[in-house]
Amino acid sequence: MLIISIIALVSSLALTGIFLPWMIIFMRSHHEGQEIRDEGPKWHEKKSGTPTMGGVIFVLSAVISTIWVAAWQNHLNKLIWILIISLLGYGIIGFLDDGIKLFYKRNLGLKAWQKFTLQILIAALIVLIAATDNFKFGLYIPFIGIVTSAVLFTIFVIFWLVGFSNAVNLSDGLDGLATGLSIIAYGTYAYLALKQKNFAVLIFCMSVIGGLISFFIFNHKPAKIFMGDAGSLALGGGLAAVSIFLNRPWSLLLVGIVFVCETASVILQVISFQTTGKRIFKMTPIHHHFEMLGYSEWKVDIIFWLTGLIGSILYLVIWG
């Protein structure tokens, strides 16, 4: 089981490593690059024009590797397709968002309601597929116990997938930051899947990790390419789905603690400014706050990666 999953990792790593350099060359030759948002740190303006949408490559590499390895092992079941839809579905939404930004040479892609609607539809599709496979709609609620309600489960899945796809998207603001955090999170779930003997989740996580390791070579500071929404939305949707179908949804609050903090910083900043006219942080998401305090990108990356790693280790020690 472990050897097979390593094959999936190597497959995704190789595919990403082969095709990503060609994408960088293509994007540069066509002068297609990221438009840096005006409200971001001024020193990020030099990154304008850096190729983006690199997530397309590692997402497709992970999908291809997961499918062929699962088919090879006669394990191409509905759970595999659910995980692929969670990754590819949110990746397509991100691809549309990135495509609009590049085509119109602006920082804004899909309108908020368009993106939100598509995110809900993907989550609803996942619930629908799970329902056709006699999936037990049970959700553990702390201090209450397991609640078996299809309605509650559906609402939770939509909230979890939409929430974490956006959370990873918010974290993708520094070179290599979201990539490193995602490697740690998917690695944690790969370990849990191996322990639970959940082959589908294991090869899926290992395929994603392989693609991300290869992508990191080109994405660490100074980044030669960004993952774009095509990558960040996909990674968040995949993580949420993995946590749910490992029956450990709440684990993501610790395993993805940095994603949670990034999202919370934005929410708190908005609430504070609208109610008091004052800002809690110098800039949000919170990684920009540390930049404004004088931290280098590498220093912020390392601190946040270590925070994510500590969160994962704590979860494994206490509940693993």
N, C-alpha and C positions, 0 to 999 in steps of 0.2 A: 504493500500500500504506500509506504513512504517512498520507495524507489520509483514507483509509477508517478507519484506527485512531483518528484524531482525532475522527471522527464518532461512533465508539463511546464515546469518552471524554466528549464533550459530551452524548450521549444519557443516559449513566449519571449524569453531574453534574446534568443537568436533572431527571431522575426523582427523584433523592435530594433535591434542593433543593425540589421541589414537595411531596413526601409527608412528609418528615421533620418540618417544622413542625406538620403535622396530627397526627403521632404524638405529638409533645411535648404538644400541647394535650389529646389524648385521654388520655395517661398521667397528666397532672396533674389532669384533671377526675375521673379515677377513683382518684386518690390511689395510683397504682401507681409505686413507686420502689425504688431500690436499697437493700438492707439492707447496711450497712457492717459488715465482719467485726470482731468484738470484739478480736482480737489485732493489728489494724492500728494505725497511729499515731492517737492520740487526737484530733488536729485534723482527721482525716478524718470524724469523726462528724457534722460539720455538712453533709456531702454526703449523708447519709442522706435518702432520699425523692426524690433526683434521678431523673428518668425513665431507664430503661435499655432494653435490647433494641433500641437504634438500629441495630445491625448488621443487623437484619432488612431494613431499608429499603435500605441500600447493597448488601447481598448480592443481593437481588431485582433491584435496578436494574442491577447488573453482569451478572446472569444474563440478564435480558431484553435488554439492549443487545448482549451477546455473541451471543445466538441470532439476533436479527433482522438484525444486521449480517452475520453469517456466512451466514445464509439468503439475504440480498440479494445476496451475492457468490458464491452457489452453493458455499459452502465449509463447509457444516454436516457435518463429518466426525466420526469417532470420537474424535479428539483433542479436539475442541471439547467433546464430551459427557463425556470423562474429566475435563477441567478444570472443567466445570460441576458434575459430581458431587463433585469434591474440595472445591469451595467450598460448594455447596448442602448436600451430605451432612453435612459437619462443622458447617455453620450450623444444620441441623436438630437435631443433637445439642445444640448450644449453646442453641437455642431451647427445647428440652425442659428443659434445666438451669435456664435463666432462668425459665421458666414455673413450675416447681415452687417456686423461691425466692419469686417474687411471690405465688403462690397461697397458700402456707403462711406468708408473711411471715417468712422465715428466710434465713440466709446460705448454707445448704447446699442444693444441688439434687439432681441425680442422685447415687447412691452411686458411689464410685470404681470399683467393678467393673462397674457398669452403663455408665458413660461409657467405660471402657477397652474393654469388649466391643464397643460400638457403633463406636468409633473403628477397631478392628481390622477389623470387618465392612466398613466403607466402604473401607478400604485394600485389603482382599481383593477387593472388587467391582471396584476400579480395575484391579488386576492381571488379573482375569478378563476384563474388557473389552479390555484391551491384548492379551491372549493370543489373542483371537478375530480380531484384526486383523493377525496375523502379525508382531507386535512382536518385535524381536530382544532377547532377555533378556541383555543385556550390561552388566556393571558394572565400571567402571575402579577398580581398587584400587591406591593409590600403592605404588610399588616392586615391584609384582607384575605389573600390566598388566590387560587386559580379561579378566574371567572370565565366560564364557557359561553361566550356570547359572540355570534357572528358579526353583529352590528358593532360592538365595542372593538372587536379585533380589526374589522375593516377600517374604522376611524383611526385606530392606533397605527396600523400599517401605513395609511396615507400620511398621517402626521410624522411618523418616523422617517419614511423615505423622502418626503418633501423637505422635512427639517434638516436631515443630515446631508442630503445632496447640496442644499444651500450652505450648510455649515462648512463643508469641505471647500466649496466655492469661495467663501469668505476668507478661508485660510490660505488660498492661493494668491498671495500678494508679494511674496519674497522668493528669490531664486532658490529652488529646491525645497522650500518649506513644506508645502502640501505633499510633495513626493516622498520626503523622508518620513513624515507623520503617517502617511498611508502604508508605507512598507512596514512600519512598526505595528500598526493596527491590523493589517491583513496577516502579518506574521503571527500575531497573537491568536487570531481566529483559526489560522492553519494548525497551530499547536492544539487548540481546543477540539478542532475537527478530527485530528489524528487520535486524540485521546478518546473521543466519542465514537471513533470508527465511522465517521461520516465522510465517505469517499467523495461524494459530490461536492461538498463544501471545501474539502481539502484540495482537490485538484483545481477548483475554481480559484481559491485564494493563492495557491502556488503559481498559477498562470498569471494572475494579476501582479504578484510580487516579481516574477521574472521580467515582465514588461517594464515595471517601475524601476528595477535595478538598472536595466539597460538605458532607460530614459534619463535616469539621474545623471549619467555620465555627461549628457548634453544639457541638463537642466540646472546643475549646481552653479553657483556664482563664479564667474559671470555667465549667465544662461545664454546658450546658443539658440534655444527655442523654449517657449512656454507651452504648458499643457492646454491652456485655454479652458473655456467652460466645457468643451467636449471631453476633457479629461476629469476636471474637478467634480462636475455634476455626476458623471458616471461613477467615480470612485466613492462618492458619498452614498449614492443609491445602492451600489453593490455592498458597501459596509452595513448599511441598515438592513438589507435583505439577509445577509449572512447572520447578523446577530439575531434576527427574528427566527430564521429557520434552523438555527442551532438551539433554539428555545432559551436564548440568553439575551433578550433585547436590552435589558437594563445595563448589561455589561458595557455597552457603548458609552455610557455616561462617564466611565473611568477609562476604558480603552481609548475613547475619543475625547478625552478631557480637554485637550487643546481646542478641538473643533467646537466643543460646548462653550468654552471661555471666549473664543473669538465671536461666536454668535451672541452670547450674553453681553459682551462689551458694546456691540452695536445697539442692541435693544435698550440697555441701560443709558447709553449716550443719548438716544432719541428721546426716551422718556424724560430724562433729566433736562434736556434742552427745551423740550416743549412745555414742561411744567414749571421750571425755574429760570429758564433762559441761560443756564450755566452748563458747561461741559464737565463730565467726570474725568475724561481722558483727553490728552492733547489731540489725539486723532484715533479713529477706529477704522477697521478692526484693530484689536489691541496690539498686533505686531507693529503697527505704525506708531503707536504710543511709545514703544520702546525705542524705535528709530528716532523719534523726536527728542528722546532723552539722551541721545548721543550714542546708542548702541549700533554697532555695525551690523550689516545683514547676516554675516556669518555668526556673530555672537547671538543674535536673536534666534537664528536657525538652531544653533546648538542648544540654547536654553529651552526652546520649545520642543525639540526632539527629545531631550532628556526628560522633560515634563511628561511627554507622551509615553516614553519608555517606562518611567516610574509608575504612571497610572496603570499601564498594562501589567507590570510586575505585581503591583498591589492587588489587582483583580485576581491574577493567577494564584497568588499566595493565599488570599482570603477565600476565594470562591472557586478557584481552578481545580 
